[in-house]
Amino acid sequence: MIGITGATGGVGSGVIRHLRAAGRDDLVALARRPEALPPGVTARRADYDDPASLAEALRGLDTLVMVSSDGIAETMARHHRNVIAACAPDVHIVYTSIIDIAPDTRFYYAPGHRETEALLADRPHCLARTGVFADFFADTWLETATATGELVLPLGDGAPGTSFVAREDVSRALAAAATARLEGVVDLTGPEALTGDQIAAAVTAALGKPLRYQPIDDADYRARLAADGEPEWLIEAYASMFRSVREARFATAPGDVERLTGTPPMTFAEYLRR
Ligand SMILES: NC(=O)c1ccc[n+]([C@@H]2O[C@H](COP(=O)([O-])OP(=O)(O)OC[C@H]3O[C@@H](n4cnc5c(N)ncnc54)[C@H](OP(=O)(O)O)[C@@H]3O)[C@@H](O)[C@H]2O)c1
């Protein structure tokens, strides 16, 4: 039986869809709001902040697709500790980590992912390290950018760029890793790393909305977010991610999506056209 956390979210719901399409009917969708799940899936309530609910929800699984939690980094790490503590030691865990995980990175979420990876070390596991989701980038920054015609971000002045991976490809790869009970580390990244200019060109071509990349430095970017009233942790999360982009920590391409799924990961332009 395969459990999937974050089942109401983009990645988790995609994993369930791909496993069902592959004929698996022994799935358990784990969610803090099971009532939000579509009918026809076996659902159990699993709140990362409620260890008793986790112990009950994770009973009887042989595989767990553990989609990472979100928000403030310390909360995310606590959620992951709770899930792993509630999970029997022989369960194969496929965990969505991050490619920017080296000890010397300043990325806000890296310490939490490193801690979680370490907790999985003596269990059967697959560390699925993802790049920046195309969906996340588009949802977070493209609405304003296309409205103003300017993509104002601290992506740097050219290479190395960012390798965007669509959540659809991540979900398909996680489903394949869970089915195969794959062990080890895989990089779930896009087919190519794009510079700021290339991102703007892809948006212009795919959506027919003229967009120009306008580089901004770290201090100005942080000041803009603060002026918009964003909380300190989110400013750190975004600014440190872009710092890592400039340091070539999110440029990995193409990674392991095609090896796992048999299908090349979609380009950013393909993602936008869909
Ligand atoms: N690589 C990237 O670019 C990137 C970007 C953003 C996030 N991420 C990471 O990737 C993960 C999956 O992304 P996504 O796009 O699928 O996120 P998403 O659509 O926001 O889904 C997040 C899921 O986590 C669940 N969740 C949150 N807090 C919970 C709690 N206390 N107990 C149980 N479930 C909880 C949510 O449940 P509800 O529906 O009840 O809220 C939802 O199902 C994120 O959670 C984050 O760790 C990666």
The ligand as an ORCA input file, in Angstrom:
! r2SCAN-3c Opt
* xyz 0 1
  N      10.798     23.269     -5.850
  C       9.979     24.322     -5.811
  O      10.017     25.250     -6.641
  C       8.962     24.405     -4.727
  C       8.140     25.520     -4.649
  C       7.179     25.563     -3.652
  C       7.059     24.506     -2.762
  N       7.898     23.450     -2.877
  C       7.828     22.277     -1.955
  O       7.173     21.228     -2.642
  C       6.029     20.815     -1.873
  C       4.919     20.385     -2.809
  O       4.606     21.463     -3.657
  P       3.121     21.679     -4.132
  O       3.212     22.647     -5.244
  O       2.422     20.393     -4.298
  O       2.511     22.437     -2.843
  P       0.964     22.727     -2.538
  O       0.135     22.581     -3.757
  O       0.944     24.008     -1.777
  O       0.601     21.522     -1.544
  C       1.123     21.474     -0.252
  C       0.440     20.335      0.460
  O       0.944     20.276      1.810
  C      -0.187     20.119      2.650
  N       0.071     20.567      4.007
  C       0.500     21.777      4.409
  N       0.553     21.842      5.749
  C       0.124     20.620      6.202
  C      -0.038     20.063      7.472
  N       0.203     20.754      8.617
  N      -0.468     18.789      7.582
  C      -0.734     18.080      6.464
  N      -0.605     18.556      5.215
  C      -0.175     19.821      5.083
  C      -1.260     20.947      1.998
  O      -2.511     20.638      2.534
  P      -3.743     21.702      2.473
  O      -4.388     21.511      1.125
  O      -4.617     21.268      3.597
  O      -3.165     23.075      2.656
  C      -1.070     20.513      0.542
  O      -1.677     19.268      0.304
  C       5.696     22.039     -1.017
  O       4.970     21.666      0.131
  C       7.080     22.542     -0.686
  O       7.690     21.759      0.329
  C       8.829     23.368     -3.832
*
